[in-house]
Amino acid sequence: MGAGMPQADGRVVPESTMGVDNVVKSIVMMADLPLDANVPFLTVMSNTMPFIGRG
């Protein structure tokens, strides 16, 4: 993905990426919550991603 992915307009553009440690921290945070807590949605994404839900 860092080398580039085809876009809707035909260009090949490098995708925004992040370290896997961000996902791991999110999972650990949810696992540390008490049993009466619920996390129905969690979006973890690179801070340079241009749009949410793109594609």
mmCIF entry with sequence, helices, sheets and N, C-alpha, C, O atoms, coordinates in Angstrom:
data_MODEL
# 
_entry.id   MODEL 
# 
_entity.id                         1 
_entity.type                       polymer 
_entity.pdbx_number_of_molecules   1 
# 
_entity_poly.entity_id                      1 
_entity_poly.type                           'polypeptide(L)' 
_entity_poly.nstd_linkage                   no 
_entity_poly.nstd_monomer                   no 
_entity_poly.pdbx_seq_one_letter_code       MGAGMPQADGRVVPESTMGVDNVVKSIVMMADLPLDANVPFLTVMSNTMPFIGRG 
_entity_poly.pdbx_seq_one_letter_code_can   MGAGMPQADGRVVPESTMGVDNVVKSIVMMADLPLDANVPFLTVMSNTMPFIGRG 
_entity_poly.pdbx_strand_id                 A 
# 
loop_
_entity_poly_seq.entity_id 
_entity_poly_seq.num 
_entity_poly_seq.mon_id 
_entity_poly_seq.hetero 
1 1  MET n 
1 2  GLY n 
1 3  ALA n 
1 4  GLY n 
1 5  MET n 
1 6  PRO n 
1 7  GLN n 
1 8  ALA n 
1 9  ASP n 
1 10 GLY n 
1 11 ARG n 
1 12 VAL n 
1 13 VAL n 
1 14 PRO n 
1 15 GLU n 
1 16 SER n 
1 17 THR n 
1 18 MET n 
1 19 GLY n 
1 20 VAL n 
1 21 ASP n 
1 22 ASN n 
1 23 VAL n 
1 24 VAL n 
1 25 LYS n 
1 26 SER n 
1 27 ILE n 
1 28 VAL n 
1 29 MET n 
1 30 MET n 
1 31 ALA n 
1 32 ASP n 
1 33 LEU n 
1 34 PRO n 
1 35 LEU n 
1 36 ASP n 
1 37 ALA n 
1 38 ASN n 
1 39 VAL n 
1 40 PRO n 
1 41 PHE n 
1 42 LEU n 
1 43 THR n 
1 44 VAL n 
1 45 MET n 
1 46 SER n 
1 47 ASN n 
1 48 THR n 
1 49 MET n 
1 50 PRO n 
1 51 PHE n 
1 52 ILE n 
1 53 GLY n 
1 54 ARG n 
1 55 GLY n 
# 
_struct_asym.id          A 
_struct_asym.entity_id   1 
# 
_struct_conf.conf_type_id            HELX_P 
_struct_conf.id                      HELX_P1 
_struct_conf.pdbx_PDB_helix_id       AA1 
_struct_conf.beg_label_comp_id       VAL 
_struct_conf.beg_label_asym_id       A 
_struct_conf.beg_label_seq_id        20 
_struct_conf.pdbx_beg_PDB_ins_code   ? 
_struct_conf.end_label_comp_id       ALA 
_struct_conf.end_label_asym_id       A 
_struct_conf.end_label_seq_id        31 
_struct_conf.pdbx_end_PDB_ins_code   ? 
_struct_conf.beg_auth_comp_id        VAL 
_struct_conf.beg_auth_asym_id        A 
_struct_conf.beg_auth_seq_id         20 
_struct_conf.end_auth_comp_id        ALA 
_struct_conf.end_auth_asym_id        A 
_struct_conf.end_auth_seq_id         31 
_struct_conf.pdbx_PDB_helix_class    1 
_struct_conf.details                 ? 
_struct_conf.pdbx_PDB_helix_length   12 
# 
_struct_conf_type.id          HELX_P 
_struct_conf_type.criteria    ? 
_struct_conf_type.reference   ? 
# 
_struct_sheet.id               AA1 
_struct_sheet.type             ? 
_struct_sheet.number_strands   2 
_struct_sheet.details          ? 
# 
_struct_sheet_order.sheet_id     AA1 
_struct_sheet_order.range_id_1   1 
_struct_sheet_order.range_id_2   2 
_struct_sheet_order.offset       ? 
_struct_sheet_order.sense        anti-parallel 
# 
loop_
_struct_sheet_range.sheet_id 
_struct_sheet_range.id 
_struct_sheet_range.beg_label_comp_id 
_struct_sheet_range.beg_label_asym_id 
_struct_sheet_range.beg_label_seq_id 
_struct_sheet_range.pdbx_beg_PDB_ins_code 
_struct_sheet_range.end_label_comp_id 
_struct_sheet_range.end_label_asym_id 
_struct_sheet_range.end_label_seq_id 
_struct_sheet_range.pdbx_end_PDB_ins_code 
_struct_sheet_range.beg_auth_comp_id 
_struct_sheet_range.beg_auth_asym_id 
_struct_sheet_range.beg_auth_seq_id 
_struct_sheet_range.end_auth_comp_id 
_struct_sheet_range.end_auth_asym_id 
_struct_sheet_range.end_auth_seq_id 
AA1 1 MET A 5  ? PRO A 6  ? MET A 5  PRO A 6  
AA1 2 VAL A 12 ? VAL A 13 ? VAL A 12 VAL A 13 
# 
loop_
_atom_site.group_PDB 
_atom_site.id 
_atom_site.type_symbol 
_atom_site.label_atom_id 
_atom_site.label_alt_id 
_atom_site.label_comp_id 
_atom_site.label_asym_id 
_atom_site.label_entity_id 
_atom_site.label_seq_id 
_atom_site.pdbx_PDB_ins_code 
_atom_site.Cartn_x 
_atom_site.Cartn_y 
_atom_site.Cartn_z 
_atom_site.occupancy 
_atom_site.B_iso_or_equiv 
_atom_site.pdbx_formal_charge 
_atom_site.auth_seq_id 
_atom_site.auth_comp_id 
_atom_site.auth_asym_id 
_atom_site.auth_atom_id 
_atom_site.pdbx_PDB_model_num 
ATOM 1   N N  . MET A 1 1  ? 0.810   -1.185 0.000   1.00 0.00 ? 1  MET A N  1 
ATOM 2   C CA . MET A 1 1  ? 0.000   0.000  0.000   1.00 0.00 ? 1  MET A CA 1 
ATOM 3   C C  . MET A 1 1  ? 0.858   1.255  0.000   1.00 0.00 ? 1  MET A C  1 
ATOM 4   O O  . MET A 1 1  ? 0.459   2.269  -0.572  1.00 0.00 ? 1  MET A O  1 
ATOM 5   N N  . GLY A 1 2  ? 2.011   1.209  0.620   1.00 0.00 ? 2  GLY A N  1 
ATOM 6   C CA . GLY A 1 2  ? 2.885   2.374  0.642   1.00 0.00 ? 2  GLY A CA 1 
ATOM 7   C C  . GLY A 1 2  ? 3.450   2.709  -0.730  1.00 0.00 ? 2  GLY A C  1 
ATOM 8   O O  . GLY A 1 2  ? 3.788   3.861  -1.004  1.00 0.00 ? 2  GLY A O  1 
ATOM 9   N N  . ALA A 1 3  ? 3.553   1.697  -1.597  1.00 0.00 ? 3  ALA A N  1 
ATOM 10  C CA . ALA A 1 3  ? 4.060   1.929  -2.947  1.00 0.00 ? 3  ALA A CA 1 
ATOM 11  C C  . ALA A 1 3  ? 2.999   2.549  -3.844  1.00 0.00 ? 3  ALA A C  1 
ATOM 12  O O  . ALA A 1 3  ? 3.322   3.149  -4.869  1.00 0.00 ? 3  ALA A O  1 
ATOM 13  N N  . GLY A 1 4  ? 1.751   2.407  -3.469  1.00 0.00 ? 4  GLY A N  1 
ATOM 14  C CA . GLY A 1 4  ? 0.668   3.011  -4.235  1.00 0.00 ? 4  GLY A CA 1 
ATOM 15  C C  . GLY A 1 4  ? -0.439  2.038  -4.551  1.00 0.00 ? 4  GLY A C  1 
ATOM 16  O O  . GLY A 1 4  ? -0.200  0.857  -4.802  1.00 0.00 ? 4  GLY A O  1 
ATOM 17  N N  . MET A 1 5  ? -1.656  2.548  -4.536  1.00 0.00 ? 5  MET A N  1 
ATOM 18  C CA . MET A 1 5  ? -2.842  1.765  -4.856  1.00 0.00 ? 5  MET A CA 1 
ATOM 19  C C  . MET A 1 5  ? -3.640  2.500  -5.921  1.00 0.00 ? 5  MET A C  1 
ATOM 20  O O  . MET A 1 5  ? -3.692  3.730  -5.915  1.00 0.00 ? 5  MET A O  1 
ATOM 21  N N  . PRO A 1 6  ? -4.266  1.761  -6.841  1.00 0.00 ? 6  PRO A N  1 
ATOM 22  C CA . PRO A 1 6  ? -5.080  2.410  -7.873  1.00 0.00 ? 6  PRO A CA 1 
ATOM 23  C C  . PRO A 1 6  ? -6.240  3.187  -7.247  1.00 0.00 ? 6  PRO A C  1 
ATOM 24  O O  . PRO A 1 6  ? -6.913  2.696  -6.340  1.00 0.00 ? 6  PRO A O  1 
ATOM 25  N N  . GLN A 1 7  ? -6.459  4.386  -7.736  1.00 0.00 ? 7  GLN A N  1 
ATOM 26  C CA . GLN A 1 7  ? -7.540  5.236  -7.258  1.00 0.00 ? 7  GLN A CA 1 
ATOM 27  C C  . GLN A 1 7  ? -8.680  5.232  -8.279  1.00 0.00 ? 7  GLN A C  1 
ATOM 28  O O  . GLN A 1 7  ? -8.517  4.739  -9.395  1.00 0.00 ? 7  GLN A O  1 
ATOM 29  N N  . ALA A 1 8  ? -9.822  5.778  -7.895  1.00 0.00 ? 8  ALA A N  1 
ATOM 30  C CA . ALA A 1 8  ? -10.995 5.794  -8.773  1.00 0.00 ? 8  ALA A CA 1 
ATOM 31  C C  . ALA A 1 8  ? -10.725 6.560  -10.066 1.00 0.00 ? 8  ALA A C  1 
ATOM 32  O O  . ALA A 1 8  ? -11.313 6.260  -11.106 1.00 0.00 ? 8  ALA A O  1 
ATOM 33  N N  . ASP A 1 9  ? -9.832  7.551  -9.997  1.00 0.00 ? 9  ASP A N  1 
ATOM 34  C CA . ASP A 1 9  ? -9.550  8.344  -11.201 1.00 0.00 ? 9  ASP A CA 1 
ATOM 35  C C  . ASP A 1 9  ? -8.403  7.770  -12.033 1.00 0.00 ? 9  ASP A C  1 
ATOM 36  O O  . ASP A 1 9  ? -7.972  8.398  -13.000 1.00 0.00 ? 9  ASP A O  1 
ATOM 37  N N  . GLY A 1 10 ? -7.903  6.587  -11.672 1.00 0.00 ? 10 GLY A N  1 
ATOM 38  C CA . GLY A 1 10 ? -6.861  5.924  -12.446 1.00 0.00 ? 10 GLY A CA 1 
ATOM 39  C C  . GLY A 1 10 ? -5.445  6.173  -11.951 1.00 0.00 ? 10 GLY A C  1 
ATOM 40  O O  . GLY A 1 10 ? -4.522  5.470  -12.363 1.00 0.00 ? 10 GLY A O  1 
ATOM 41  N N  . ARG A 1 11 ? -5.251  7.160  -11.075 1.00 0.00 ? 11 ARG A N  1 
ATOM 42  C CA . ARG A 1 11 ? -3.905  7.414  -10.534 1.00 0.00 ? 11 ARG A CA 1 
ATOM 43  C C  . ARG A 1 11 ? -3.511  6.310  -9.563  1.00 0.00 ? 11 ARG A C  1 
ATOM 44  O O  . ARG A 1 11 ? -4.370  5.624  -9.008  1.00 0.00 ? 11 ARG A O  1 
ATOM 45  N N  . VAL A 1 12 ? -2.214  6.145  -9.363  1.00 0.00 ? 12 VAL A N  1 
ATOM 46  C CA . VAL A 1 12 ? -1.687  5.250  -8.337  1.00 0.00 ? 12 VAL A CA 1 
ATOM 47  C C  . VAL A 1 12 ? -1.064  6.138  -7.269  1.00 0.00 ? 12 VAL A C  1 
ATOM 48  O O  . VAL A 1 12 ? -0.099  6.856  -7.530  1.00 0.00 ? 12 VAL A O  1 
ATOM 49  N N  . VAL A 1 13 ? -1.624  6.084  -6.065  1.00 0.00 ? 13 VAL A N  1 
ATOM 50  C CA . VAL A 1 13 ? -1.231  6.985  -4.991  1.00 0.00 ? 13 VAL A CA 1 
ATOM 51  C C  . VAL A 1 13 ? -0.893  6.163  -3.752  1.00 0.00 ? 13 VAL A C  1 
ATOM 52  O O  . VAL A 1 13 ? -1.632  5.236  -3.421  1.00 0.00 ? 13 VAL A O  1 
ATOM 53  N N  . PRO A 1 14 ? 0.215   6.479  -3.049  1.00 0.00 ? 14 PRO A N  1 
ATOM 54  C CA . PRO A 1 14 ? 0.517   5.788  -1.794  1.00 0.00 ? 14 PRO A CA 1 
ATOM 55  C C  . PRO A 1 14 ? -0.598  6.001  -0.770  1.00 0.00 ? 14 PRO A C  1 
ATOM 56  O O  . PRO A 1 14 ? -1.084  7.119  -0.601  1.00 0.00 ? 14 PRO A O  1 
ATOM 57  N N  . GLU A 1 15 ? -0.995  4.940  -0.098  1.00 0.00 ? 15 GLU A N  1 
ATOM 58  C CA . GLU A 1 15 ? -2.026  5.025  0.929   1.00 0.00 ? 15 GLU A CA 1 
ATOM 59  C C  . GLU A 1 15 ? -1.408  5.429  2.261   1.00 0.00 ? 15 GLU A C  1 
ATOM 60  O O  . GLU A 1 15 ? -0.250  5.124  2.545   1.00 0.00 ? 15 GLU A O  1 
ATOM 61  N N  . SER A 1 16 ? -2.187  6.106  3.054   1.00 0.00 ? 16 SER A N  1 
ATOM 62  C CA . SER A 1 16 ? -1.775  6.484  4.396   1.00 0.00 ? 16 SER A CA 1 
ATOM 63  C C  . SER A 1 16 ? -1.704  5.227  5.263   1.00 0.00 ? 16 SER A C  1 
ATOM 64  O O  . SER A 1 16 ? -2.624  4.410  5.231   1.00 0.00 ? 16 SER A O  1 
ATOM 65  N N  . THR A 1 17 ? -0.651  5.060  6.023   1.00 0.00 ? 17 THR A N  1 
ATOM 66  C CA . THR A 1 17 ? -0.512  3.891  6.893   1.00 0.00 ? 17 THR A CA 1 
ATOM 67  C C  . THR A 1 17 ? -0.178  4.346  8.308   1.00 0.00 ? 17 THR A C  1 
ATOM 68  O O  . THR A 1 17 ? 0.149   5.510  8.541   1.00 0.00 ? 17 THR A O  1 
ATOM 69  N N  . MET A 1 18 ? -0.265  3.413  9.244   1.00 0.00 ? 18 MET A N  1 
ATOM 70  C CA . MET A 1 18 ? 0.090   3.675  10.639  1.00 0.00 ? 18 MET A CA 1 
ATOM 71  C C  . MET A 1 18 ? 0.700   2.399  11.200  1.00 0.00 ? 18 MET A C  1 
ATOM 72  O O  . MET A 1 18 ? 0.613   1.331  10.594  1.00 0.00 ? 18 MET A O  1 
ATOM 73  N N  . GLY A 1 19 ? 1.304   2.527  12.341  1.00 0.00 ? 19 GLY A N  1 
ATOM 74  C CA . GLY A 1 19 ? 1.916   1.372  12.984  1.00 0.00 ? 19 GLY A CA 1 
ATOM 75  C C  . GLY A 1 19 ? 0.877   0.456  13.614  1.00 0.00 ? 19 GLY A C  1 
ATOM 76  O O  . GLY A 1 19 ? -0.159  0.923  14.088  1.00 0.00 ? 19 GLY A O  1 
ATOM 77  N N  . VAL A 1 20 ? 1.148   -0.839 13.622  1.00 0.00 ? 20 VAL A N  1 
ATOM 78  C CA . VAL A 1 20 ? 0.235   -1.812 14.200  1.00 0.00 ? 20 VAL A CA 1 
ATOM 79  C C  . VAL A 1 20 ? 0.076   -1.591 15.705  1.00 0.00 ? 20 VAL A C  1 
ATOM 80  O O  . VAL A 1 20 ? -0.910  -2.040 16.289  1.00 0.00 ? 20 VAL A O  1 
ATOM 81  N N  . ASP A 1 21 ? 1.026   -0.910 16.340  1.00 0.00 ? 21 ASP A N  1 
ATOM 82  C CA . ASP A 1 21 ? 0.935   -0.652 17.774  1.00 0.00 ? 21 ASP A CA 1 
ATOM 83  C C  . ASP A 1 21 ? -0.307  0.164  18.133  1.00 0.00 ? 21 ASP A C  1 
ATOM 84  O O  . ASP A 1 21 ? -0.818  0.042  19.246  1.00 0.00 ? 21 ASP A O  1 
ATOM 85  N N  . ASN A 1 22 ? -0.798  0.986  17.217  1.00 0.00 ? 22 ASN A N  1 
ATOM 86  C CA . ASN A 1 22 ? -2.022  1.748  17.477  1.00 0.00 ? 22 ASN A CA 1 
ATOM 87  C C  . ASN A 1 22 ? -3.236  0.827  17.601  1.00 0.00 ? 22 ASN A C  1 
ATOM 88  O O  . ASN A 1 22 ? -4.110  1.054  18.438  1.00 0.00 ? 22 ASN A O  1 
ATOM 89  N N  . VAL A 1 23 ? -3.286  -0.193 16.784  1.00 0.00 ? 23 VAL A N  1 
ATOM 90  C CA . VAL A 1 23 ? -4.377  -1.159 16.858  1.00 0.00 ? 23 VAL A CA 1 
ATOM 91  C C  . VAL A 1 23 ? -4.259  -1.976 18.139  1.00 0.00 ? 23 VAL A C  1 
ATOM 92  O O  . VAL A 1 23 ? -5.255  -2.218 18.819  1.00 0.00 ? 23 VAL A O  1 
ATOM 93  N N  . VAL A 1 24 ? -3.046  -2.398 18.464  1.00 0.00 ? 24 VAL A N  1 
ATOM 94  C CA . VAL A 1 24 ? -2.814  -3.178 19.676  1.00 0.00 ? 24 VAL A CA 1 
ATOM 95  C C  . VAL A 1 24 ? -3.223  -2.375 20.908  1.00 0.00 ? 24 VAL A C  1 
ATOM 96  O O  . VAL A 1 24 ? -3.873  -2.920 21.800  1.00 0.00 ? 24 VAL A O  1 
ATOM 97  N N  . LYS A 1 25 ? -2.863  -1.104 20.977  1.00 0.00 ? 25 LYS A N  1 
ATOM 98  C CA . LYS A 1 25 ? -3.245  -0.258 22.116  1.00 0.00 ? 25 LYS A CA 1 
ATOM 99  C C  . LYS A 1 25 ? -4.757  -0.143 22.233  1.00 0.00 ? 25 LYS A C  1 
ATOM 100 O O  . LYS A 1 25 ? -5.292  -0.110 23.341  1.00 0.00 ? 25 LYS A O  1 
ATOM 101 N N  . SER A 1 26 ? -5.448  -0.082 21.106  1.00 0.00 ? 26 SER A N  1 
ATOM 102 C CA . SER A 1 26 ? -6.906  0.017  21.120  1.00 0.00 ? 26 SER A CA 1 
ATOM 103 C C  . SER A 1 26 ? -7.535  -1.264 21.657  1.00 0.00 ? 26 SER A C  1 
ATOM 104 O O  . SER A 1 26 ? -8.489  -1.211 22.433  1.00 0.00 ? 26 SER A O  1 
ATOM 105 N N  . ILE A 1 27 ? -7.009  -2.407 21.249  1.00 0.00 ? 27 ILE A N  1 
ATOM 106 C CA . ILE A 1 27 ? -7.526  -3.690 21.727  1.00 0.00 ? 27 ILE A CA 1 
ATOM 107 C C  . ILE A 1 27 ? -7.286  -3.841 23.220  1.00 0.00 ? 27 ILE A C  1 
ATOM 108 O O  . ILE A 1 27 ? -8.170  -4.287 23.951  1.00 0.00 ? 27 ILE A O  1 
ATOM 109 N N  . VAL A 1 28 ? -6.102  -3.473 23.675  1.00 0.00 ? 28 VAL A N  1 
ATOM 110 C CA . VAL A 1 28 ? -5.783  -3.564 25.101  1.00 0.00 ? 28 VAL A CA 1 
ATOM 111 C C  . VAL A 1 28 ? -6.687  -2.627 25.900  1.00 0.00 ? 28 VAL A C  1 
ATOM 112 O O  . VAL A 1 28 ? -7.161  -2.998 26.974  1.00 0.00 ? 28 VAL A O  1 
ATOM 113 N N  . MET A 1 29 ? -6.933  -1.419 25.392  1.00 0.00 ? 29 MET A N  1 
ATOM 114 C CA . MET A 1 29 ? -7.811  -0.477 26.071  1.00 0.00 ? 29 MET A CA 1 
ATOM 115 C C  . MET A 1 29 ? -9.212  -1.080 26.237  1.00 0.00 ? 29 MET A C  1 
ATOM 116 O O  . MET A 1 29 ? -9.807  -0.980 27.310  1.00 0.00 ? 29 MET A O  1 
ATOM 117 N N  . MET A 1 30 ? -9.738  -1.708 25.173  1.00 0.00 ? 30 MET A N  1 
ATOM 118 C CA . MET A 1 30 ? -11.066 -2.322 25.268  1.00 0.00 ? 30 MET A CA 1 
ATOM 119 C C  . MET A 1 30 ? -11.067 -3.510 26.227  1.00 0.00 ? 30 MET A C  1 
ATOM 120 O O  . MET A 1 30 ? -12.029 -3.707 26.969  1.00 0.00 ? 30 MET A O  1 
ATOM 121 N N  . ALA A 1 31 ? -10.001 -4.295 26.216  1.00 0.00 ? 31 ALA A N  1 
ATOM 122 C CA . ALA A 1 31 ? -9.913  -5.459 27.105  1.00 0.00 ? 31 ALA A CA 1 
ATOM 123 C C  . ALA A 1 31 ? -9.836  -5.052 28.566  1.00 0.00 ? 31 ALA A C  1 
ATOM 124 O O  . ALA A 1 31 ? -10.242 -5.816 29.443  1.00 0.00 ? 31 ALA A O  1 
ATOM 125 N N  . ASP A 1 32 ? -9.318  -3.852 28.843  1.00 0.00 ? 32 ASP A N  1 
ATOM 126 C CA . ASP A 1 32 ? -9.190  -3.371 30.215  1.00 0.00 ? 32 ASP A CA 1 
ATOM 127 C C  . ASP A 1 32 ? -10.470 -2.748 30.763  1.00 0.00 ? 32 ASP A C  1 
ATOM 128 O O  . ASP A 1 32 ? -10.540 -2.433 31.950  1.00 0.00 ? 32 ASP A O  1 
ATOM 129 N N  . LEU A 1 33 ? -11.478 -2.568 29.922  1.00 0.00 ? 33 LEU A N  1 
ATOM 130 C CA . LEU A 1 33 ? -12.737 -1.989 30.381  1.00 0.00 ? 33 LEU A CA 1 
ATOM 131 C C  . LEU A 1 33 ? -13.468 -2.965 31.295  1.00 0.00 ? 33 LEU A C  1 
ATOM 132 O O  . LEU A 1 33 ? -13.290 -4.177 31.174  1.00 0.00 ? 33 LEU A O  1 
ATOM 133 N N  . PRO A 1 34 ? -14.287 -2.450 32.208  1.00 0.00 ? 34 PRO A N  1 
ATOM 134 C CA . PRO A 1 34 ? -15.075 -3.362 33.047  1.00 0.00 ? 34 PRO A CA 1 
ATOM 135 C C  . PRO A 1 34 ? -16.103 -4.123 32.205  1.00 0.00 ? 34 PRO A C  1 
ATOM 136 O O  . PRO A 1 34 ? -16.449 -3.690 31.106  1.00 0.00 ? 34 PRO A O  1 
ATOM 137 N N  . LEU A 1 35 ? -16.590 -5.254 32.720  1.00 0.00 ? 35 LEU A N  1 
ATOM 138 C CA . LEU A 1 35 ? -17.497 -6.101 31.957  1.00 0.00 ? 35 LEU A CA 1 
ATOM 139 C C  . LEU A 1 35 ? -18.829 -5.432 31.646  1.00 0.00 ? 35 LEU A C  1 
ATOM 140 O O  . LEU A 1 35 ? -19.527 -5.852 30.723  1.00 0.00 ? 35 LEU A O  1 
ATOM 141 N N  . ASP A 1 36 ? -19.196 -4.394 32.401  1.00 0.00 ? 36 ASP A N  1 
ATOM 142 C CA . ASP A 1 36 ? -20.467 -3.733 32.124  1.00 0.00 ? 36 ASP A CA 1 
ATOM 143 C C  . ASP A 1 36 ? -20.329 -2.610 31.091  1.00 0.00 ? 36 ASP A C  1 
ATOM 144 O O  . ASP A 1 36 ? -21.294 -1.893 30.828  1.00 0.00 ? 36 ASP A O  1 
ATOM 145 N N  . ALA A 1 37 ? -19.149 -2.452 30.511  1.00 0.00 ? 37 ALA A N  1 
ATOM 146 C CA . ALA A 1 37 ? -18.925 -1.455 29.467  1.00 0.00 ? 37 ALA A CA 1 
ATOM 147 C C  . ALA A 1 37 ? -19.029 -2.116 28.091  1.00 0.00 ? 37 ALA A C  1 
ATOM 148 O O  . ALA A 1 37 ? -18.739 -3.302 27.932  1.00 0.00 ? 37 ALA A O  1 
ATOM 149 N N  . ASN A 1 38 ? -19.446 -1.330 27.110  1.00 0.00 ? 38 ASN A N  1 
ATOM 150 C CA . ASN A 1 38 ? -19.639 -1.846 25.756  1.00 0.00 ? 38 ASN A CA 1 
ATOM 151 C C  . ASN A 1 38 ? -19.032 -0.858 24.763  1.00 0.00 ? 38 ASN A C  1 
ATOM 152 O O  . ASN A 1 38 ? -19.273 0.345  24.861  1.00 0.00 ? 38 ASN A O  1 
ATOM 153 N N  . VAL A 1 39 ? -18.249 -1.355 23.814  1.00 0.00 ? 39 VAL A N  1 
ATOM 154 C CA . VAL A 1 39 ? -17.688 -0.527 22.751  1.00 0.00 ? 39 VAL A CA 1 
ATOM 155 C C  . VAL A 1 39 ? -18.256 -1.070 21.437  1.00 0.00 ? 39 VAL A C  1 
ATOM 156 O O  . VAL A 1 39 ? -17.691 -2.000 20.862  1.00 0.00 ? 39 VAL A O  1 
ATOM 157 N N  . PRO A 1 40 ? -19.367 -0.500 20.954  1.00 0.00 ? 40 PRO A N  1 
ATOM 158 C CA . PRO A 1 40 ? -19.963 -1.032 19.727  1.00 0.00 ? 40 PRO A CA 1 
ATOM 159 C C  . PRO A 1 40 ? -19.180 -0.679 18.463  1.00 0.00 ? 40 PRO A C  1 
ATOM 160 O O  . PRO A 1 40 ? -19.209 -1.425 17.484  1.00 0.00 ? 40 PRO A O  1 
ATOM 161 N N  . PHE A 1 41 ? -18.483 0.452  18.484  1.00 0.00 ? 41 PHE A N  1 
ATOM 162 C CA . PHE A 1 41 ? -17.719 0.870  17.305  1.00 0.00 ? 41 PHE A CA 1 
ATOM 163 C C  . PHE A 1 41 ? -16.422 1.522  17.754  1.00 0.00 ? 41 PHE A C  1 
ATOM 164 O O  . PHE A 1 41 ? -16.389 2.247  18.748  1.00 0.00 ? 41 PHE A O  1 
ATOM 165 N N  . LEU A 1 42 ? -15.361 1.259  17.016  1.00 0.00 ? 42 LEU A N  1 
ATOM 166 C CA . LEU A 1 42 ? -14.082 1.910  17.272  1.00 0.00 ? 42 LEU A CA 1 
ATOM 167 C C  . LEU A 1 42 ? -13.366 2.030  15.941  1.00 0.00 ? 42 LEU A C  1 
ATOM 168 O O  . LEU A 1 42 ? -13.105 1.028  15.276  1.00 0.00 ? 42 LEU A O  1 
ATOM 169 N N  . THR A 1 43 ? -13.052 3.245  15.557  1.00 0.00 ? 43 THR A N  1 
ATOM 170 C CA . THR A 1 43 ? -12.338 3.471  14.313  1.00 0.00 ? 43 THR A CA 1 
ATOM 171 C C  . THR A 1 43 ? -10.918 3.905  14.644  1.00 0.00 ? 43 THR A C  1 
ATOM 172 O O  . THR A 1 43 ? -10.710 4.926  15.298  1.00 0.00 ? 43 THR A O  1 
ATOM 173 N N  . VAL A 1 44 ? -9.951  3.130  14.194  1.00 0.00 ? 44 VAL A N  1 
ATOM 174 C CA . VAL A 1 44 ? -8.546  3.458  14.385  1.00 0.00 ? 44 VAL A CA 1 
ATOM 175 C C  . VAL A 1 44 ? -7.959  3.630  12.990  1.00 0.00 ? 44 VAL A C  1 
ATOM 176 O O  . VAL A 1 44 ? -7.942  2.690  12.194  1.00 0.00 ? 44 VAL A O  1 
ATOM 177 N N  . MET A 1 45 ? -7.479  4.830  12.700  1.00 0.00 ? 45 MET A N  1 
ATOM 178 C CA . MET A 1 45 ? -6.981  5.093  11.356  1.00 0.00 ? 45 MET A CA 1 
ATOM 179 C C  . MET A 1 45 ? -5.817  6.071  11.405  1.00 0.00 ? 45 MET A C  1 
ATOM 180 O O  . MET A 1 45 ? -5.633  6.802  12.378  1.00 0.00 ? 45 MET A O  1 
ATOM 181 N N  . SER A 1 46 ? -5.050  6.068  10.349  1.00 0.00 ? 46 SER A N  1 
ATOM 182 C CA . SER A 1 46 ? -3.927  7.004  10.212  1.00 0.00 ? 46 SER A CA 1 
ATOM 183 C C  . SER A 1 46 ? -4.452  8.438  10.240  1.00 0.00 ? 46 SER A C  1 
ATOM 184 O O  . SER A 1 46 ? -5.510  8.732  9.683   1.00 0.00 ? 46 SER A O  1 
ATOM 185 N N  . ASN A 1 47 ? -3.704  9.324  10.893  1.00 0.00 ? 47 ASN A N  1 
ATOM 186 C CA . ASN A 1 47 ? -4.164  10.709 10.974  1.00 0.00 ? 47 ASN A CA 1 
ATOM 187 C C  . ASN A 1 47 ? -4.001  11.479 9.660   1.00 0.00 ? 47 ASN A C  1 
ATOM 188 O O  . ASN A 1 47 ? -4.406  12.639 9.576   1.00 0.00 ? 47 ASN A O  1 
ATOM 189 N N  . THR A 1 48 ? -3.419  10.857 8.641   1.00 0.00 ? 48 THR A N  1 
ATOM 190 C CA . THR A 1 48 ? -3.299  11.504 7.346   1.00 0.00 ? 48 THR A CA 1 
ATOM 191 C C  . THR A 1 48 ? -4.275  10.905 6.312   1.00 0.00 ? 48 THR A C  1 
ATOM 192 O O  . THR A 1 48 ? -4.188  11.214 5.123   1.00 0.00 ? 48 THR A O  1 
ATOM 193 N N  . MET A 1 49 ? -5.191  10.059 6.770   1.00 0.00 ? 49 MET A N  1 
ATOM 194 C CA . MET A 1 49 ? -6.200  9.491  5.869   1.00 0.00 ? 49 MET A CA 1 
ATOM 195 C C  . MET A 1 49 ? -7.159  10.592 5.454   1.00 0.00 ? 49 MET A C  1 
ATOM 196 O O  . MET A 1 49 ? -7.702  11.287 6.313   1.00 0.00 ? 49 MET A O  1 
ATOM 197 N N  . PRO A 1 50 ? -7.383  10.770 4.137   1.00 0.00 ? 50 PRO A N  1 
ATOM 198 C CA . PRO A 1 50 ? -8.166  11.917 3.686   1.00 0.00 ? 50 PRO A CA 1 
ATOM 199 C C  . PRO A 1 50 ? -9.660  11.835 3.996   1.00 0.00 ? 50 PRO A C  1 
ATOM 200 O O  . PRO A 1 50 ? -10.282 12.867 4.246   1.00 0.00 ? 50 PRO A O  1 
ATOM 201 N N  . PHE A 1 51 ? -10.243 10.661 3.987   1.00 0.00 ? 51 PHE A N  1 
ATOM 202 C CA . PHE A 1 51 ? -11.676 10.525 4.208   1.00 0.00 ? 51 PHE A CA 1 
ATOM 203 C C  . PHE A 1 51 ? -11.972 9.289  5.056   1.00 0.00 ? 51 PHE A C  1 
ATOM 204 O O  . PHE A 1 51 ? -11.225 8.311  5.022   1.00 0.00 ? 51 PHE A O  1 
ATOM 205 N N  . ILE A 1 52 ? -13.058 9.340  5.811   1.00 0.00 ? 52 ILE A N  1 
ATOM 206 C CA . ILE A 1 52 ? -13.517 8.162  6.564   1.00 0.00 ? 52 ILE A CA 1 
ATOM 207 C C  . ILE A 1 52 ? -14.540 7.431  5.697   1.00 0.00 ? 52 ILE A C  1 
ATOM 208 O O  . ILE A 1 52 ? -15.428 8.058  5.121   1.00 0.00 ? 52 ILE A O  1 
ATOM 209 N N  . GLY A 1 53 ? -14.417 6.118  5.604   1.00 0.00 ? 53 GLY A N  1 
ATOM 210 C CA . GLY A 1 53 ? -15.367 5.322  4.860   1.00 0.00 ? 53 GLY A CA 1 
ATOM 211 C C  . GLY A 1 53 ? -15.221 5.458  3.355   1.00 0.00 ? 53 GLY A C  1 
ATOM 212 O O  . GLY A 1 53 ? -16.171 5.221  2.608   1.00 0.00 ? 53 GLY A O  1 
ATOM 213 N N  . ARG A 1 54 ? -14.056 5.833  2.922   1.00 0.00 ? 54 ARG A N  1 
ATOM 214 C CA . ARG A 1 54 ? -13.826 6.024  1.490   1.00 0.00 ? 54 ARG A CA 1 
ATOM 215 C C  . ARG A 1 54 ? -13.749 4.666  0.787   1.00 0.00 ? 54 ARG A C  1 
ATOM 216 O O  . ARG A 1 54 ? -13.295 3.678  1.365   1.00 0.00 ? 54 ARG A O  1 
ATOM 217 N N  . GLY A 1 55 ? -14.197 4.637  -0.454  1.00 0.00 ? 55 GLY A N  1 
ATOM 218 C CA . GLY A 1 55 ? -14.019 3.439  -1.249  1.00 0.00 ? 55 GLY A CA 1 
ATOM 219 C C  . GLY A 1 55 ? -15.211 2.691  -1.501  1.00 0.00 ? 55 GLY A C  1 
ATOM 220 O O  . GLY A 1 55 ? -15.162 1.658  -2.168  1.00 0.00 ? 55 GLY A O  1 
# 
